[in-house]
Amino acid sequence: MITIGNFFFTYRNGLFIMLYLLLFVPSPMLFSPEKFGEKYYLFPVILGLLVTFAGELIRGITIGLAYIIRGGRDRKVYADKLVTEGIFRHCRNPLYVGNILMLLGVGILSNSLFYVVIVMPLFLFIYQAIVRAEENFLRNKFGADFDNYTKRVNRWLINFNGLSETFRGMRFNYKRWLLKEYNTLLVWLIGIFALLLFRYPQIVPDAEFRNTLFGAIVVFLLVLYGYIKYLKKSGKMTDSMA
């Protein structure tokens, strides 16, 4: 399992691109008009948006309170310190929990039975393998400190006890959230709008206006993305707290 996790950790960025492309694979519907009536699309739209936004909310709060450098070094698992504050007091892998919810949400939003039943379990297996590889690294590097941490905090389930105390004791760094998350936000938001407009033409029936609207949304998001990237590269926005 650890070997598998190290392999997928190396290629995890390409993995997310593939997972997003699989959203558009033809599939039987989760919610069909035969079973849910003429307004069937409201079920995947509302439920999908709630789940996927919950995932980004978890990611955003986690990054804004206490960011961890576990993105790897030289495409391998790496951590320079054991981070246990912020949301990491309540869950060992909140960023991954957020990712899972984000992808599950867009899978529901796409109304794809194939994605929810086939792709998501495969994704969960891959994530479990990656986490096992990361935990092997952390245990070897931090020893008893990591073992004690695992005894206090769940791997996947978020413990909400004491969450308000965590929020009171830390400041949310929105700049860090933007600077660390703007790549993810761009791909995620474009994917959401593409699914909403083209999977459900009922929302915007006029095809010409629908195409124009999507183009305008993409241009707006790209301009915003470029602006944030400029602020980051120029040093005009940093994640240091004032």
C-alpha positions as CSV (number, residue, x, y, z in Angstrom):
1,M,0.0,0.0,0.0
2,I,2.8,2.4,0.8
3,T,4.5,1.7,-2.5
4,I,1.3,2.4,-4.3
5,G,0.8,5.6,-2.3
6,N,4.3,6.9,-3.2
7,F,3.6,6.2,-6.9
8,F,0.3,8.1,-6.9
9,F,1.8,10.9,-4.8
10,T,4.4,11.5,-7.6
11,Y,1.7,11.8,-10.2
12,R,-1.1,13.3,-8.2
13,N,-1.4,16.5,-10.2
14,G,-2.1,14.7,-13.4
15,L,-4.5,12.5,-11.5
16,F,-6.8,15.4,-10.7
17,I,-6.9,16.5,-14.3
18,M,-7.9,12.9,-15.3
19,L,-10.6,12.9,-12.6
20,Y,-12.1,16.1,-13.9
21,L,-12.2,14.8,-17.4
22,L,-14.0,11.7,-16.2
23,L,-16.9,14.0,-15.2
24,F,-17.8,14.3,-18.9
25,V,-17.8,10.5,-19.6
26,P,-21.3,9.4,-20.7
27,S,-23.1,7.6,-17.8
28,P,-26.5,6.6,-16.5
29,M,-28.0,9.3,-14.4
30,L,-28.1,9.4,-10.6
31,F,-31.3,11.4,-10.8
32,S,-33.4,10.7,-13.9
33,P,-36.6,12.5,-15.1
34,E,-38.4,9.1,-15.0
35,K,-37.9,8.8,-11.3
36,F,-37.7,12.5,-10.2
37,G,-39.9,14.3,-12.6
38,E,-39.5,17.3,-14.9
39,K,-37.4,19.2,-12.4
40,Y,-35.0,16.2,-11.8
41,Y,-32.0,18.4,-12.4
42,L,-32.6,20.4,-9.2
43,F,-31.6,17.4,-7.1
44,P,-28.0,16.9,-8.5
45,V,-27.5,20.7,-8.8
46,I,-28.5,21.6,-5.2
47,L,-27.0,18.5,-3.6
48,G,-23.8,18.6,-5.7
49,L,-23.2,22.3,-5.0
50,L,-23.7,21.9,-1.3
51,V,-21.3,19.0,-1.1
52,T,-18.6,20.5,-3.3
53,F,-18.7,23.9,-1.6
54,A,-18.5,22.2,1.8
55,G,-15.3,20.6,0.5
56,E,-13.8,23.9,-0.5
57,L,-14.9,25.5,2.8
58,I,-13.0,22.8,4.7
59,R,-9.9,23.4,2.5
60,G,-10.2,27.1,2.8
61,I,-10.5,27.1,6.6
62,T,-7.6,24.6,6.9
63,I,-5.3,26.6,4.7
64,G,-6.3,30.0,6.3
65,L,-5.7,28.8,9.8
66,A,-2.6,26.6,9.6
67,Y,-1.0,25.6,6.3
68,I,1.2,22.5,6.1
69,I,4.1,22.0,3.7
70,R,3.3,18.4,2.7
71,G,3.2,19.1,-1.0
72,G,6.3,17.0,-1.4
73,R,9.8,17.7,-2.4
74,D,11.2,16.5,-5.7
75,R,7.8,14.8,-6.3
76,K,8.2,12.7,-3.1
77,V,6.5,12.8,0.2
78,Y,8.1,15.4,2.5
79,A,7.3,17.5,5.6
80,D,9.6,19.9,7.4
81,K,7.6,19.8,10.6
82,L,4.6,18.1,12.2
83,V,1.6,20.5,12.1
84,T,-1.0,19.8,14.7
85,E,-2.7,23.2,15.1
86,G,-5.7,24.7,13.4
87,I,-8.0,22.2,11.7
88,F,-5.3,19.6,12.1
89,R,-6.2,19.5,15.8
90,H,-9.5,17.9,14.6
91,C,-8.6,15.8,11.6
92,R,-5.2,14.5,10.4
93,N,-6.1,15.0,6.7
94,P,-8.6,17.9,6.4
95,L,-7.3,19.0,3.0
96,Y,-7.8,15.5,1.6
97,V,-11.3,15.4,3.2
98,G,-12.0,18.7,1.4
99,N,-10.7,17.3,-1.9
100,I,-12.9,14.2,-1.5
101,L,-16.0,16.3,-0.9
102,M,-15.2,18.7,-3.8
103,L,-14.9,15.8,-6.2
104,L,-17.9,13.9,-4.9
105,G,-19.9,17.1,-5.2
106,V,-19.0,17.7,-8.8
107,G,-19.7,14.1,-9.5
108,I,-23.2,14.5,-8.1
109,L,-23.5,17.8,-10.0
110,S,-22.6,16.0,-13.2
111,N,-25.4,13.5,-12.4
112,S,-23.1,10.7,-13.2
113,L,-23.7,7.3,-11.7
114,F,-20.4,6.1,-13.2
115,Y,-18.5,8.8,-11.4
116,V,-20.1,8.4,-8.0
117,V,-20.1,4.6,-8.0
118,I,-16.9,3.7,-9.9
119,V,-14.6,6.7,-10.0
120,M,-15.1,7.9,-6.4
121,P,-14.3,4.5,-4.7
122,L,-11.2,4.2,-6.9
123,F,-10.2,7.8,-5.8
124,L,-10.7,6.9,-2.2
125,F,-8.5,3.8,-2.6
126,I,-5.8,6.0,-4.1
127,Y,-6.1,8.6,-1.4
128,Q,-5.9,5.9,1.3
129,A,-2.7,4.7,-0.3
130,I,-1.2,8.2,-0.4
131,V,-2.1,8.8,3.2
132,R,-0.5,5.5,4.3
133,A,2.7,6.6,2.4
134,E,2.7,10.0,4.1
135,E,2.1,8.5,7.5
136,N,5.0,6.1,7.0
137,F,7.2,9.1,6.3
138,L,5.9,11.1,9.2
139,R,6.3,8.2,11.6
140,N,9.9,7.6,10.5
141,K,10.7,11.3,10.8
142,F,8.8,12.4,14.0
143,G,8.5,9.1,15.8
144,A,6.6,9.2,19.1
145,D,5.3,12.7,18.4
146,F,3.5,11.5,15.4
147,D,2.2,8.3,17.2
148,N,0.8,10.4,20.0
149,Y,-0.8,12.7,17.4
150,T,-2.5,9.8,15.7
151,K,-3.9,8.6,19.0
152,R,-5.6,12.0,19.6
153,V,-6.8,12.8,16.1
154,N,-8.8,10.8,13.5
155,R,-7.3,10.1,10.1
156,W,-10.5,11.1,8.2
157,L,-13.4,12.0,10.5
158,I,-13.4,15.6,11.7
159,N,-13.9,16.0,15.4
160,F,-16.0,19.1,16.0
161,N,-15.4,19.2,19.7
162,G,-13.4,22.3,20.6
163,L,-13.7,23.7,17.0
164,S,-15.0,27.1,18.2
165,E,-12.0,27.3,20.6
166,T,-9.7,26.7,17.7
167,F,-11.3,29.5,15.7
168,R,-11.1,31.9,18.6
169,G,-7.4,31.1,19.2
170,M,-6.2,31.7,15.6
171,R,-6.7,34.3,12.8
172,F,-7.8,33.4,9.4
173,N,-5.2,34.3,6.8
174,Y,-7.3,35.0,3.6
175,K,-4.2,36.0,1.7
176,R,-2.6,32.6,2.3
177,W,-5.9,31.0,1.2
178,L,-5.9,32.9,-2.1
179,L,-2.2,32.4,-2.8
180,K,-2.2,28.7,-2.1
181,E,-5.6,27.9,-3.5
182,Y,-6.0,30.0,-6.7
183,N,-5.0,27.2,-9.1
184,T,-7.4,24.8,-7.5
185,L,-10.2,27.5,-7.5
186,L,-9.8,28.2,-11.2
187,V,-10.1,24.6,-12.3
188,W,-12.9,23.9,-9.8
189,L,-15.0,27.0,-10.7
190,I,-14.7,26.5,-14.5
191,G,-15.7,22.9,-14.0
192,I,-18.7,23.8,-12.0
193,F,-20.0,26.5,-14.5
194,A,-19.3,24.1,-17.4
195,L,-21.4,21.4,-15.8
196,L,-24.2,23.8,-14.8
197,L,-24.5,25.4,-18.2
198,F,-23.9,22.5,-20.5
199,R,-25.1,19.5,-18.5
200,Y,-28.4,21.3,-17.7
201,P,-29.4,23.5,-20.7
202,Q,-32.7,24.0,-18.8
203,I,-31.0,26.5,-16.6
204,V,-30.1,28.8,-19.6
205,P,-32.3,27.6,-22.5
206,D,-30.8,30.0,-25.1
207,A,-27.8,28.2,-26.6
208,E,-26.1,31.3,-28.0
209,F,-26.5,33.2,-24.7
210,R,-25.3,30.1,-22.8
211,N,-22.1,30.0,-24.8
212,T,-21.5,33.7,-24.4
213,L,-22.2,33.5,-20.7
214,F,-19.7,30.7,-20.2
215,G,-17.1,32.5,-22.3
216,A,-17.5,35.6,-20.2
217,I,-17.3,33.6,-16.9
218,V,-14.1,31.9,-18.1
219,V,-12.5,35.2,-19.2
220,F,-13.4,36.8,-15.8
221,L,-12.0,33.9,-13.9
222,L,-8.8,33.9,-16.0
223,V,-8.4,37.7,-15.4
224,L,-8.8,37.2,-11.7
225,Y,-6.4,34.3,-11.7
226,G,-3.8,36.3,-13.6
227,Y,-4.2,39.2,-11.2
228,I,-3.7,37.1,-8.2
229,K,-0.7,35.4,-9.9
230,Y,0.7,38.8,-10.6
231,L,0.3,39.9,-7.0
232,K,2.1,36.7,-5.9
233,K,5.0,36.9,-8.3
234,S,5.5,40.7,-7.7
235,G,5.5,40.3,-4.0
236,K,2.6,42.8,-3.6
237,M,0.6,40.1,-1.8
238,T,2.2,37.7,0.6
239,D,0.8,35.3,3.1
240,S,2.4,36.9,6.1
241,M,0.0,38.2,8.7
242,A,0.0,41.9,9.5
